[in-house]
Amino acid sequence: MKYLIRCIATTFISLSVTSVFAQEEQAQKYVEKEQYAKASTIYKNLLISTPKKAGDYYYYLGDISLKKEKDDSAKYYFMEGIKADETNGLNYVGIGIVAMHKKNATEGQRSFDKALQLSLNKNTTVLNAIGAYYVTDAETSEINKAVAILKKSTEVDTKNNATAWILLGDAYSKQAEGSKQIEAYNKASTMNHSIPLLKLKYGKLYSDVRNTDLAIKYLNAGLAVDSTYGPIYRALGDVYNSTRKNELAIANYKKYLSYIDRNDDVEFRYGYFLLKNENYAEAVEVFNSLEYKDYASPYIYNRRAVCYYGLGKYELAKKDMETYFKKVKINNATSVDYEYYGKILLGTGEDSLAIQQMQLAVDIDSTRLDLFSNIGLFYFEKSNYSKSVQYLSKQIRPTTKDPKVFYELGQAYYYNKEYVKADSSFSKLIELKPSLYIGYFWRARANAAQDPETKLGIAKPYYEKVIELCSANGEKYEDELIESNEYIGYYYTIHRDKAKADVAWNKILKLDPKNTKALNGLKMK
């Protein structure tokens, strides 16, 4: 009888342990799938049923709050976790992350060190939690810290630590180490792991390198395992967005929303997704709804301003940007914020203020020399070519390799009657894109302007190159070919070579049989 009682008791304990493990595993699946309310319910129930592991459960509740960007609530759970078990390093990791978010690196690092000390550097959950912070939240310059600590985790548990390998793959992605990233994910695939999560990682990997077919294949493979795995639909939405398949992008993002916990933060991200897909009107509706609900983030005004700009509603866009700058901490305003404010002010006709904002954008991010293009082209359209040259030329550096920059500047010089400088710009365009006709065409014009009587014929080699490059597609380049042959015909006419002149005139007549210049040219002796 005693033996039977012991067996029953052992079986009950075993079932209880299994039940707790199953609940923990289910909660983690819900977290992965961004179904945070369901996960929170499980962890709160486990706090009651399994108080010995309260330290863990408080940490996971805090981690959910971090994922929802609610740092104050996260800190509360982490502090409760420390009260429940001062020896549990996980909650010190959480406290460290909250400190890092508040830009208190010293306090954050101290908490991380405490967590590692308590776990003797041998708890993979602690190591992975710190590594995950450096992968997802920290500056790119600190990604080496993620790699180091996650490698340590893989050394501590070499057999069943798929989480560390997946995070390590994410870290390698930030370092643009594609081959190492694949190796890390492949290693994770040999262990017990979440199949949809790993398929999602592969999908993002191939999406990042523009292999959209393979990305879609992996993402669909993940859905084949679990069709309710919301984050995969979001990734599919991003892939279709990158290929300008807007309807598919939005359809998948809506599926994503249907499978996760919807809240104001999620709605905000949905509005931003609509914005990226240039579905501005629907995005405005989302941001309007958030404003009505007093959504705390000032970024709804920033995002809605961009939508209004896209819709050509510049006064509404201006009002939103002004509200945004009043609400946001000035140090948090970005170069892009000032760029869009500048573009909006150009739309409202406030040129001088627009230029000030563009300059602020460049002051914040000195690599954004392209912003001078916006100003320069604005003046170009106003026929203020000297101002256009002034700003377009600010883009040029010894390392500049963008042919568009030299094309725009060359045109501004040309219309400002600075033909030598125009020729120089178009020469650089030809150097960068020798197979395109456009550089030769404008260089021909710049040289023709320097030789108005066509005595020197300095434009001739460039017009001849235009003819060479464009003749195969005569209908497409009719205007360019007519202009080029007119120059050639006139050049040979004034240099008394009627045979060659007539060749050029006849080429024009093939394109335009009633062309007066060509008909008159043939009559000349």
C-alpha positions as semicolon CSV with decimal commas, in nm:
position;residue;x (nm);y (nm);z (nm)
1;M;0,000;0,000;0,000
2;K;0,282;0,241;0,092
3;Y;0,447;0,163;-0,240
4;L;0,124;0,238;-0,420
5;I;0,085;0,570;-0,236
6;R;0,444;0,665;-0,325
7;C;0,378;0,583;-0,691
8;I;0,060;0,792;-0,694
9;A;0,241;1,083;-0,527
10;T;0,535;1,058;-0,767
11;T;0,301;1,049;-1,064
12;F;0,110;1,354;-0,935
13;I;0,433;1,551;-0,887
14;S;0,553;1,449;-1,231
15;L;0,224;1,557;-1,388
16;S;0,240;1,889;-1,200
17;V;0,593;1,954;-1,322
18;T;0,491;1,862;-1,675
19;S;0,189;2,089;-1,649
20;V;0,403;2,382;-1,532
21;F;0,656;2,325;-1,809
22;A;0,378;2,303;-2,068
23;Q;0,230;2,630;-1,945
24;E;0,569;2,802;-1,954
25;E;0,627;2,675;-2,307
26;Q;0,282;2,792;-2,418
27;A;0,340;3,135;-2,265
28;Q;0,667;3,169;-2,455
29;K;0,491;3,076;-2,779
30;Y;0,236;3,348;-2,712
31;V;0,518;3,600;-2,655
32;E;0,680;3,497;-2,984
33;K;0,348;3,549;-3,158
34;E;0,297;3,888;-2,990
35;Q;-0,008;3,760;-2,806
36;Y;0,105;3,926;-2,488
37;A;-0,226;3,928;-2,298
38;K;-0,251;3,548;-2,317
39;A;0,112;3,509;-2,208
40;S;0,064;3,750;-1,917
41;T;-0,240;3,556;-1,797
42;I;-0,040;3,233;-1,786
43;Y;0,252;3,390;-1,599
44;K;0,020;3,555;-1,345
45;N;-0,152;3,222;-1,283
46;L;0,187;3,054;-1,243
47;L;0,284;3,313;-0,984
48;I;0,001;3,176;-0,772
49;S;0,039;2,807;-0,851
50;T;0,419;2,790;-0,851
51;P;0,550;3,063;-0,615
52;K;0,895;2,904;-0,595
53;K;0,961;3,029;-0,949
54;A;0,815;3,374;-0,888
55;G;1,148;3,539;-0,977
56;D;1,130;3,394;-1,328
57;Y;0,766;3,479;-1,381
58;Y;0,804;3,839;-1,268
59;Y;1,092;3,873;-1,513
60;Y;0,885;3,740;-1,801
61;L;0,600;3,977;-1,713
62;G;0,852;4,261;-1,710
63;D;0,996;4,147;-2,042
64;I;0,646;4,160;-2,195
65;S;0,614;4,518;-2,070
66;L;0,949;4,602;-2,234
67;K;0,826;4,459;-2,561
68;K;0,522;4,685;-2,531
69;E;0,758;4,980;-2,462
70;K;0,621;5,029;-2,109
71;D;0,942;5,067;-1,911
72;D;0,780;5,184;-1,585
73;S;0,556;4,880;-1,567
74;A;0,854;4,660;-1,661
75;K;1,061;4,803;-1,377
76;Y;0,779;4,731;-1,130
77;Y;0,777;4,362;-1,227
78;F;1,156;4,337;-1,213
79;M;1,165;4,490;-0,864
80;E;0,894;4,247;-0,750
81;G;1,103;3,967;-0,894
82;I;1,404;4,077;-0,692
83;K;1,189;4,090;-0,378
84;A;1,068;3,737;-0,448
85;D;1,418;3,600;-0,517
86;E;1,727;3,817;-0,474
87;T;1,945;3,543;-0,620
88;N;1,765;3,537;-0,957
89;G;1,988;3,721;-1,201
90;L;1,720;3,766;-1,467
91;N;1,547;4,057;-1,293
92;Y;1,878;4,241;-1,264
93;V;1,907;4,207;-1,642
94;G;1,564;4,369;-1,669
95;I;1,658;4,654;-1,435
96;G;1,973;4,704;-1,642
97;I;1,776;4,727;-1,966
98;V;1,541;4,989;-1,817
99;A;1,846;5,189;-1,705
100;M;2,000;5,160;-2,052
101;H;1,677;5,289;-2,205
102;K;1,710;5,594;-1,979
103;K;2,064;5,649;-2,111
104;N;2,216;5,549;-1,777
105;A;2,483;5,316;-1,912
106;T;2,676;5,298;-1,584
107;E;2,376;5,179;-1,383
108;G;2,272;4,947;-1,664
109;Q;2,612;4,782;-1,685
110;R;2,623;4,747;-1,307
111;S;2,294;4,556;-1,315
112;F;2,415;4,333;-1,599
113;D;2,733;4,258;-1,402
114;K;2,524;4,173;-1,094
115;A;2,313;3,932;-1,301
116;L;2,623;3,760;-1,440
117;Q;2,780;3,742;-1,093
118;L;2,471;3,578;-0,940
119;S;2,456;3,323;-1,221
120;L;2,832;3,265;-1,221
121;N;2,830;3,340;-1,596
122;K;2,672;3,000;-1,650
123;N;2,301;3,070;-1,684
124;T;2,219;3,073;-2,054
125;T;1,885;3,244;-1,996
126;V;2,068;3,537;-1,832
127;L;2,337;3,543;-2,100
128;N;2,077;3,531;-2,378
129;A;1,871;3,808;-2,218
130;I;2,171;4,042;-2,208
131;G;2,271;3,940;-2,559
132;A;1,918;4,006;-2,684
133;Y;1,935;4,361;-2,544
134;Y;2,255;4,435;-2,736
135;V;2,105;4,286;-3,053
136;T;1,770;4,465;-3,048
137;D;1,809;4,782;-2,841
138;A;2,170;4,894;-2,827
139;E;2,366;5,105;-3,075
140;T;2,517;4,922;-3,371
141;S;2,862;5,010;-3,237
142;E;2,794;4,778;-2,940
143;I;2,696;4,474;-3,143
144;N;3,033;4,315;-3,064
145;K;2,916;4,286;-2,703
146;A;2,618;4,084;-2,823
147;V;2,841;3,850;-3,021
148;A;3,078;3,796;-2,728
149;I;2,810;3,719;-2,469
150;L;2,605;3,499;-2,702
151;K;2,913;3,298;-2,798
152;K;2,968;3,249;-2,426
153;S;2,611;3,119;-2,398
154;T;2,666;2,866;-2,678
155;E;2,976;2,741;-2,495
156;V;2,785;2,698;-2,168
157;D;2,515;2,486;-2,336
158;T;2,637;2,325;-2,656
159;K;2,346;2,085;-2,704
160;N;2,015;2,266;-2,666
161;N;2,058;2,641;-2,687
162;A;1,881;2,736;-3,009
163;T;1,786;3,077;-2,867
164;A;2,152;3,178;-2,838
165;W;2,228;3,070;-3,194
166;I;1,925;3,253;-3,335
167;L;2,021;3,570;-3,148
168;L;2,380;3,526;-3,264
169;G;2,254;3,507;-3,621
170;D;2,064;3,833;-3,563
171;A;2,383;3,991;-3,431
172;Y;2,579;3,882;-3,738
173;S;2,304;4,037;-3,951
174;K;2,376;4,373;-3,786
175;Q;2,745;4,322;-3,876
176;A;2,654;4,235;-4,237
177;E;2,818;3,893;-4,186
178;G;2,575;3,698;-4,403
179;S;2,764;3,368;-4,410
180;K;2,805;3,365;-4,031
181;Q;2,438;3,454;-3,993
182;I;2,335;3,153;-4,202
183;E;2,575;2,926;-4,007
184;A;2,420;3,041;-3,678
185;Y;2,064;2,980;-3,796
186;N;2,164;2,644;-3,939
187;K;2,312;2,550;-3,600
188;A;1,986;2,647;-3,430
189;S;1,796;2,426;-3,675
190;T;1,976;2,118;-3,538
191;M;1,836;2,184;-3,189
192;N;1,494;2,199;-3,032
193;H;1,355;2,528;-3,157
194;S;1,050;2,719;-3,270
195;I;1,018;2,628;-3,636
196;P;0,807;2,933;-3,736
197;L;1,051;3,166;-3,559
198;L;1,349;3,023;-3,744
199;K;1,166;3,032;-4,078
200;L;1,090;3,396;-4,002
201;K;1,460;3,462;-3,943
202;Y;1,559;3,297;-4,271
203;G;1,288;3,495;-4,448
204;K;1,419;3,824;-4,314
205;L;1,774;3,723;-4,401
206;Y;1,687;3,672;-4,767
207;S;1,464;3,977;-4,773
208;D;1,759;4,189;-4,654
209;V;1,967;4,072;-4,951
210;R;1,679;4,136;-5,194
211;N;1,614;3,769;-5,267
212;T;1,241;3,814;-5,232
213;D;1,144;3,479;-5,385
214;L;1,348;3,286;-5,130
215;A;1,228;3,516;-4,850
216;I;0,864;3,447;-4,938
217;K;0,936;3,074;-4,964
218;Y;1,075;3,059;-4,607
219;L;0,801;3,279;-4,464
220;N;0,529;3,065;-4,621
221;A;0,704;2,755;-4,485
222;G;0,669;2,905;-4,138
223;L;0,298;2,966;-4,193
224;A;0,259;2,607;-4,310
225;V;0,361;2,505;-3,957
226;D;0,147;2,767;-3,782
227;S;-0,091;2,976;-3,990
228;T;-0,168;3,195;-3,685
229;Y;0,193;3,311;-3,642
230;G;0,129;3,685;-3,678
231;P;0,488;3,819;-3,705
232;I;0,538;3,620;-4,026
233;Y;0,250;3,808;-4,190
234;R;0,417;4,133;-4,089
235;A;0,743;4,016;-4,250
236;L;0,554;3,920;-4,566
237;G;0,400;4,266;-4,564
238;D;0,746;4,417;-4,548
239;V;0,868;4,201;-4,837
240;Y;0,575;4,298;-5,056
241;N;0,620;4,660;-4,954
242;S;0,981;4,649;-5,072
243;T;0,867;4,519;-5,412
244;R;0,593;4,783;-5,440
245;K;0,314;4,525;-5,423
246;N;0,108;4,750;-5,201
247;E;-0,217;4,552;-5,196
248;L;-0,041;4,232;-5,090
249;A;0,165;4,426;-4,837
250;I;-0,140;4,575;-4,669
251;A;-0,339;4,249;-4,686
252;N;-0,062;4,064;-4,502
253;Y;-0,022;4,338;-4,246
254;K;-0,394;4,322;-4,173
255;K;-0,357;3,947;-4,116
256;Y;-0,072;4,024;-3,879
257;L;-0,301;4,253;-3,681
258;S;-0,572;3,988;-3,666
259;Y;-0,343;3,741;-3,488
260;I;-0,169;3,962;-3,230
261;D;-0,276;4,172;-2,934
262;R;-0,401;4,498;-3,082
263;N;-0,329;4,810;-2,884
264;D;-0,249;5,173;-2,955
265;D;0,119;5,098;-3,015
266;V;0,028;4,833;-3,271
267;E;-0,219;5,071;-3,435
268;F;0,055;5,331;-3,457
269;R;0,284;5,082;-3,631
270;Y;0,000;4,995;-3,868
271;G;-0,044;5,362;-3,955
272;Y;0,328;5,387;-4,025
273;F;0,310;5,076;-4,244
274;L;0,029;5,233;-4,445
275;L;0,241;5,547;-4,479
276;K;0,535;5,345;-4,613
277;N;0,300;5,192;-4,870
278;E;0,188;5,544;-4,967
279;N;-0,166;5,469;-4,852
280;Y;-0,176;5,816;-4,700
281;A;-0,552;5,866;-4,667
282;E;-0,604;5,545;-4,466
283;A;-0,295;5,618;-4,257
284;V;-0,439;5,961;-4,168
285;E;-0,754;5,788;-4,041
286;V;-0,544;5,566;-3,814
287;F;-0,348;5,863;-3,675
288;N;-0,671;6,062;-3,629
289;S;-0,812;5,777;-3,421
290;L;-0,498;5,768;-3,207
291;E;-0,512;6,144;-3,153
292;Y;-0,877;6,114;-3,046
293;K;-0,770;5,853;-2,788
294;D;-0,495;6,088;-2,659
295;Y;-0,215;5,859;-2,774
296;A;0,089;5,978;-2,583
297;S;0,351;5,967;-2,858
298;P;0,422;6,296;-3,040
299;Y;0,519;6,094;-3,343
300;I;0,157;6,066;-3,460
301;Y;0,188;6,431;-3,563
302;N;0,516;6,369;-3,738
303;R;0,379;6,070;-3,931
304;R;0,048;6,237;-4,013
305;A;0,235;6,542;-4,143
306;V;0,420;6,317;-4,388
307;C;0,084;6,175;-4,501
308;Y;-0,064;6,521;-4,551
309;Y;0,248;6,615;-4,746
310;G;0,197;6,311;-4,969
311;L;-0,164;6,417;-5,021
312;G;-0,057;6,771;-5,110
313;K;-0,228;6,919;-4,801
314;Y;0,065;7,138;-4,705
315;E;-0,111;7,364;-4,453
316;L;-0,235;7,064;-4,252
317;A;0,111;6,908;-4,277
318;K;0,269;7,230;-4,151
319;K;0,031;7,246;-3,854
320;D;0,114;6,887;-3,755
321;M;0,490;6,942;-3,781
322;E;0,464;7,252;-3,563
323;T;0,269;7,049;-3,304
324;Y;0,528;6,773;-3,325
325;F;0,820;7,009;-3,260
326;K;0,636;7,152;-2,957
327;K;0,578;6,808;-2,808
328;V;0,898;6,619;-2,891
329;K;1,221;6,663;-2,698
330;I;1,440;6,874;-2,922
331;N;1,730;6,626;-2,899
332;N;1,499;6,355;-3,034
333;A;1,416;6,545;-3,353
334;T;1,593;6,383;-3,646
335;S;1,741;6,498;-3,973
336;V;1,440;6,349;-4,153
337;D;1,204;6,556;-3,937
338;Y;1,366;6,879;-4,051
339;E;1,387;6,751;-4,407
340;Y;1,012;6,697;-4,425
341;Y;0,940;7,025;-4,251
342;G;1,154;7,191;-4,515
343;K;0,970;7,013;-4,796
344;I;0,635;7,111;-4,645
345;L;0,741;7,475;-4,620
346;L;0,846;7,466;-4,984
347;G;0,494;7,347;-5,056
348;T;0,343;7,640;-4,866
349;G;0,574;7,881;-5,048
350;E;0,783;7,974;-4,743
351;D;1,113;7,938;-4,924
352;S;1,354;8,100;-4,679
353;L;1,215;7,906;-4,381
354;A;1,227;7,586;-4,584
355;I;1,595;7,637;-4,658
356;Q;1,667;7,694;-4,288
357;Q;1,505;7,359;-4,204
358;M;1,698;7,178;-4,477
359;Q;2,020;7,327;-4,342
360;L;1,929;7,205;-3,991
361;A;1,876;6,859;-4,136
362;V;2,226;6,860;-4,285
363;D;2,372;7,001;-3,961
364;I;2,230;6,700;-3,774
365;D;2,341;6,448;-4,037
366;S;2,632;6,568;-4,248
367;T;2,590;6,272;-4,484
368;R;2,255;6,408;-4,605
369;L;2,405;6,625;-4,877
370;D;2,121;6,511;-5,101
371;L;1,898;6,758;-4,916
372;F;2,074;7,039;-5,099
373;S;1,928;6,883;-5,413
374;N;1,577;6,962;-5,289
375;I;1,666;7,327;-5,244
376;G;1,862;7,348;-5,567
377;L;1,583;7,190;-5,773
378;F;1,329;7,419;-5,609
379;Y;1,524;7,722;-5,732
380;F;1,576;7,554;-6,070
381;E;1,200;7,523;-6,118
382;K;1,169;7,892;-6,026
383;S;1,429;7,969;-6,298
384;N;1,663;8,110;-6,033
385;Y;1,961;7,927;-6,176
386;S;2,233;8,105;-5,979
387;K;2,067;7,998;-5,651
388;S;2,018;7,651;-5,794
389;V;2,391;7,625;-5,869
390;Q;2,473;7,755;-5,521
391;Y;2,290;7,469;-5,349
392;L;2,338;7,187;-5,596
393;S;2,715;7,241;-5,588
394;K;2,712;7,186;-5,208
395;Q;2,655;6,815;-5,277
396;I;2,985;6,767;-5,454
397;R;3,270;6,597;-5,270
398;P;3,586;6,432;-5,411
399;T;3,418;6,097;-5,340
400;T;3,082;6,179;-5,503
401;K;2,978;5,897;-5,737
402;D;2,609;5,970;-5,793
403;P;2,557;6,056;-6,164
404;K;2,227;6,230;-6,082
405;V;2,417;6,493;-5,881
406;F;2,635;6,587;-6,178
407;Y;2,339;6,584;-6,417
408;E;2,137;6,826;-6,204
409;L;2,433;7,055;-6,140
410;G;2,532;7,049;-6,508
411;Q;2,185;7,160;-6,611
412;A;2,186;7,440;-6,354
413;Y;2,525;7,562;-6,484
414;Y;2,397;7,539;-6,842
415;Y;2,087;7,749;-6,785
416;N;2,294;7,991;-6,579
417;K;2,510;8,029;-6,891
418;E;2,820;7,890;-6,715
419;Y;2,893;7,662;-7,008
420;V;3,249;7,560;-6,918
421;K;3,139;7,443;-6,573
422;A;2,838;7,272;-6,727
423;D;3,071;7,086;-6,964
424;S;3,281;6,975;-6,668
425;S;2,977;6,839;-6,483
426;F;2,850;6,649;-6,785
427;S;3,200;6,514;-6,842
428;K;3,186;6,363;-6,492
429;L;2,843;6,219;-6,571
430;I;2,989;6,048;-6,880
431;E;3,276;5,912;-6,671
432;L;3,028;5,753;-6,431
433;K;2,776;5,637;-6,694
434;P;2,958;5,607;-7,031
435;S;2,685;5,395;-7,189
436;L;2,410;5,653;-7,140
437;Y;2,345;5,908;-7,411
438;I;2,229;6,186;-7,177
439;G;2,577;6,296;-7,067
440;Y;2,698;6,326;-7,427
441;F;2,380;6,510;-7,529
442;W;2,412;6,778;-7,263
443;R;2,787;6,803;-7,307
444;A;2,719;6,866;-7,676
445;R;2,480;7,148;-7,585
446;A;2,730;7,298;-7,340
447;N;3,003;7,296;-7,606
448;A;2,771;7,425;-7,876
449;A;2,690;7,721;-7,653
450;Q;3,063;7,800;-7,632
451;D;3,091;7,793;-8,012
452;P;2,772;7,972;-8,124
453;E;2,881;8,004;-8,488
454;T;2,985;7,635;-8,503
455;K;3,323;7,731;-8,649
456;L;3,524;7,511;-8,415
457;G;3,279;7,219;-8,409
458;I;3,368;7,136;-8,049
459;A;3,021;6,988;-7,991
460;K;3,047;6,759;-8,293
461;P;3,206;6,450;-8,127
462;Y;2,941;6,452;-7,854
463;Y;2,648;6,485;-8,096
464;E;2,802;6,204;-8,302
465;K;2,810;5,987;-7,990
466;V;2,444;6,062;-7,925
467;I;2,363;5,947;-8,279
468;E;2,565;5,630;-8,224
469;L;2,387;5,546;-7,897
470;C;2,033;5,645;-7,997
471;S;1,994;5,545;-8,361
472;A;1,880;5,192;-8,282
473;N;1,574;5,339;-8,105
474;G;1,498;5,625;-8,339
475;E;1,134;5,668;-8,244
476;K;1,217;5,686;-7,874
477;Y;1,496;5,940;-7,922
478;E;1,353;6,132;-8,217
479;D;1,409;6,480;-8,068
480;E;1,766;6,405;-7,961
481;L;1,855;6,256;-8,301
482;I;1,703;6,547;-8,491
483;E;1,894;6,802;-8,283
484;S;2,220;6,606;-8,319
485;N;2,185;6,569;-8,696
486;E;2,087;6,935;-8,734
487;Y;2,417;7,028;-8,570
488;I;2,614;6,785;-8,789
489;G;2,434;6,900;-9,104
490;Y;2,494;7,268;-9,027
491;Y;2,859;7,204;-8,935
492;Y;2,933;7,034;-9,269
493;T;2,732;7,297;-9,457
494;I;2,941;7,588;-9,331
495;H;3,256;7,382;-9,388
496;R;3,156;7,319;-9,751
497;D;3,113;6,942;-9,733
498;K;2,770;6,899;-9,891
499;A;2,788;6,519;-9,919
500;K;2,830;6,472;-9,546
501;A;2,581;6,748;-9,472
502;D;2,320;6,576;-9,692
503;V;2,368;6,248;-9,503
504;A;2,271;6,428;-9,183
505;W;1,973;6,609;-9,343
506;N;1,840;6,282;-9,486
507;K;1,864;6,113;-9,146
508;I;1,641;6,387;-9,009
509;L;1,386;6,342;-9,290
510;K;1,357;5,972;-9,209
511;L;1,239;6,075;-8,866
512;D;1,044;6,385;-8,970
513;P;0,971;6,404;-9,347
514;K;0,843;6,762;-9,322
515;N;1,136;6,898;-9,124
516;T;1,195;7,247;-9,266
517;K;1,562;7,276;-9,167
518;A;1,647;6,946;-9,333
519;L;1,455;7,029;-9,651
520;N;1,622;7,368;-9,674
521;G;1,961;7,214;-9,596
522;L;1,936;6,978;-9,891
523;K;1,869;7,275;-10,120
524;M;2,188;7,450;-10,020
525;K;2,483;7,425;-10,257
